[in-house]
Amino acid sequence: MADEEKLEPNENIAPSAAANENEQVALEAQLAELRDKYLRAVAEAENVRKRAERDVADARAYGITAFARDMLAVGDNLARAIAAVDADARASATGTLKALLDGVDLTHRELLKVLERYGVRRLEPLGEKFDPNFHQAMFELPTPDVAAGTVVQVMQPGYAIGDRVLRPALVAVAKGGPKVAPADDRTKEAEAPTGK
């Protein structure tokens, strides 16, 4: 019977150790799962914080976009009023008419300064390479002495705020002039072996 008593405690110990080991494995799995959830939650919180910071920065930079776009029409009307008076009439203007013309001109310049102060910049691309991101081609002009794809006339200036276009510049583009090779192509040609 002494042998039986010795066997019984060993049998009780083995299942108990196995149960503890299974419980430890289950707890480690649960810990790993909770650690993964925690890391994901921290990463998500960091992403939300960064997204909120970016949204705030965009709101600061581009918050006046709609207002600025509406003010461009006011600036255009002031520019048209100034252009409606020819140089001779303007030079011979006196008294109240001269004061009115000067006032319209000063108001237009002040409007442009205020827009610039708030990050709105005027796009005057005359002589620049046509960029469809900032310019809208209205027509092509055959000009043999100007490189093809160059802006040769600006019908209406464009405006941008930051890196966003409020209104593209309406332009005429040179056609038929000498072709300008992109810088990358010229570099490749210069580096290409001659085959000698």
Secondary structure, DSSP 4 states (H G I P E B T S, - for coil): -HHHHHHHHHHHHHHHHHHHHHHHHHHHHHHHHHHHHHHHHHHHHHHHHHHHHHHHHHHHHHTTHHHHHHHHHHHHHHHHHHHHS-HHHHHH--HHHHHHHHHHHHHHHHHHHHHHHTTEEEE--TTSBP-TTTEEEEEEEE-TTS-TTBEEEEEE-EEEETTEEEEPEEEEEEESSPPPPPHHHHHHHHHS----
